[in-house]
Amino acid sequence: MSEHILKTRLRAVLGRVPVAPAPSARARTWRPRVSASIILPAIVIAFIILCAAAPAWVAPYAPSDMDDNAILAAPSWRHWMGTDQFGGDIATAIIFGARQSILVAFAAIMLGAAGGSVIGLIAGYAGGKADAVLMRLIDIWMSVPPLLLALIVAAALGGGFGSTVIAIASMIVPRFGRVIRARVIGVKILPFIAAARTMGAPWVWIVWRHVLPHTGSVILVLATLGVADSIIIGASLSFIGLGSNPDQPDWGYMMSEGRNYLTDAWWCATFPGLAITLLVVSVNLLGDALRAWAEPGRERA
């Protein structure tokens, strides 16, 4: 058989075999890339959590140390961020204040996520009148500006740690409720949910065993992004005197105290504000990375 005939038959066979098209860039499975945009925020958050967990290991001084000879002293090698009106080290105060700021944010997120997830699960899975009533309540709830709602709740409860947590959680609940409801509506129509109903499984077991695990990634992303808002609202409440107690100051309270010395000692309010900014930006960057992991279809081109 000649070479020409072999080539002709080979072309005929290859012409009958369908060739799969090359997958597009958006169709490929997203794989997380370890980059500076993820590593740097993670390092910052880990360091701040270390400061909150063991401030005595990180702080250069004890919070009770007061230097009478360095009242409102400018930043120097001895006091990196300067001193306050009592001669206390600003860097030490920021490190010890990290615990209160983070505790308020995490406690509020846990409380708000729990309440909003329960509302979203009931409304999304039950549907009907329960869904209509709960969503109208959420609409009324969300009609009040979040900061105004937090101010009203905190003022009504009298300030302090507990009232701050409840005030921040009250503005988080409707956001979680709406998003989780939408997620549950998409999950409950899947075949394995119908199979569980056909087998006579109780709805509580279906929600706990099947629906809730499929909303875990959404809850994680919402919680991560909500931490930044909680930190800002918590600092705002402390700034106006409705947040943490003076014996357990956080960064917002430090900014409130330092605003009286802006013209003479700018560092008293500037460095606590920079600490809040650094933590909020780091949490937002990490939250964006988690959202890209949970929703690979929305990866940027």
Secondary structure in CASP SS format (residue, H / E / C, confidence):
PFRMAT SS
TARGET T0000
AUTHOR 0000-0000-0000
METHOD secondary structure of the structure
MODEL  1
M C 1.00
S C 1.00
E H 1.00
H H 1.00
I H 1.00
L H 1.00
K H 1.00
T H 1.00
R H 1.00
L H 1.00
R H 1.00
A H 1.00
V H 1.00
L H 1.00
G H 1.00
R H 1.00
V C 1.00
P C 1.00
V C 1.00
A C 1.00
P C 1.00
A C 1.00
P C 1.00
S C 1.00
A C 1.00
R C 1.00
A C 1.00
R C 1.00
T C 1.00
W C 1.00
R C 1.00
P C 1.00
R C 1.00
V C 1.00
S C 1.00
A H 1.00
S H 1.00
I H 1.00
I H 1.00
L H 1.00
P H 1.00
A H 1.00
I H 1.00
V H 1.00
I H 1.00
A H 1.00
F H 1.00
I H 1.00
I H 1.00
L H 1.00
C H 1.00
A H 1.00
A H 1.00
A C 1.00
P H 1.00
A H 1.00
W H 1.00
V H 1.00
A C 1.00
P C 1.00
Y C 1.00
A C 1.00
P C 1.00
S C 1.00
D C 1.00
M C 1.00
D C 1.00
D C 1.00
N C 1.00
A C 1.00
I C 1.00
L C 1.00
A C 1.00
A C 1.00
P C 1.00
S C 1.00
W C 1.00
R C 1.00
H C 1.00
W C 1.00
M C 1.00
G C 1.00
T E 1.00
D C 1.00
Q C 1.00
F C 1.00
G C 1.00
G C 1.00
D E 1.00
I H 1.00
A H 1.00
T H 1.00
A H 1.00
I H 1.00
I H 1.00
F H 1.00
G H 1.00
A H 1.00
R H 1.00
Q H 1.00
S H 1.00
I H 1.00
L H 1.00
V H 1.00
A H 1.00
F H 1.00
A H 1.00
A H 1.00
I H 1.00
M H 1.00
L H 1.00
G H 1.00
A H 1.00
A H 1.00
G H 1.00
G H 1.00
S H 1.00
V H 1.00
I H 1.00
G H 1.00
L H 1.00
I H 1.00
A H 1.00
G H 1.00
Y H 1.00
A H 1.00
G C 1.00
G H 1.00
K H 1.00
A H 1.00
D H 1.00
A H 1.00
V H 1.00
L H 1.00
M H 1.00
R H 1.00
L H 1.00
I H 1.00
D H 1.00
I H 1.00
W H 1.00
M H 1.00
S C 1.00
V C 1.00
P C 1.00
P H 1.00
L H 1.00
L H 1.00
L H 1.00
A H 1.00
L H 1.00
I H 1.00
V H 1.00
A H 1.00
A H 1.00
A H 1.00
L H 1.00
G C 1.00
G C 1.00
G C 1.00
F H 1.00
G H 1.00
S H 1.00
T H 1.00
V H 1.00
I H 1.00
A H 1.00
I H 1.00
A H 1.00
S H 1.00
M H 1.00
I H 1.00
V H 1.00
P H 1.00
R H 1.00
F H 1.00
G H 1.00
R H 1.00
V H 1.00
I H 1.00
R H 1.00
A H 1.00
R H 1.00
V H 1.00
I H 1.00
G H 1.00
V H 1.00
K C 1.00
I C 1.00
L C 1.00
P H 1.00
F H 1.00
I H 1.00
A H 1.00
A H 1.00
A H 1.00
R H 1.00
T H 1.00
M C 1.00
G C 1.00
A C 1.00
P C 1.00
W H 1.00
V H 1.00
W H 1.00
I H 1.00
V H 1.00
W H 1.00
R H 1.00
H H 1.00
V H 1.00
L H 1.00
P H 1.00
H H 1.00
T H 1.00
G H 1.00
S H 1.00
V H 1.00
I H 1.00
L H 1.00
V H 1.00
L H 1.00
A H 1.00
T H 1.00
L H 1.00
G H 1.00
V H 1.00
A H 1.00
D H 1.00
S H 1.00
I H 1.00
I H 1.00
I H 1.00
G H 1.00
A H 1.00
S H 1.00
L H 1.00
S H 1.00
F H 1.00
I C 1.00
G C 1.00
L C 1.00
G C 1.00
S C 1.00
N C 1.00
P C 1.00
D C 1.00
Q C 1.00
P C 1.00
D C 1.00
W H 1.00
G H 1.00
Y H 1.00
M H 1.00
M H 1.00
S H 1.00
E H 1.00
G H 1.00
R H 1.00
N H 1.00
Y H 1.00
L C 1.00
T C 1.00
D C 1.00
A C 1.00
W C 1.00
W H 1.00
C H 1.00
A H 1.00
T H 1.00
F H 1.00
P H 1.00
G H 1.00
L H 1.00
A H 1.00
I H 1.00
T H 1.00
L H 1.00
L H 1.00
V H 1.00
V H 1.00
S H 1.00
V H 1.00
N H 1.00
L H 1.00
L H 1.00
G H 1.00
D H 1.00
A H 1.00
L H 1.00
R H 1.00
A H 1.00
W H 1.00
A H 1.00
E C 1.00
P H 1.00
G H 1.00
R H 1.00
E C 1.00
R C 1.00
A C 1.00
END
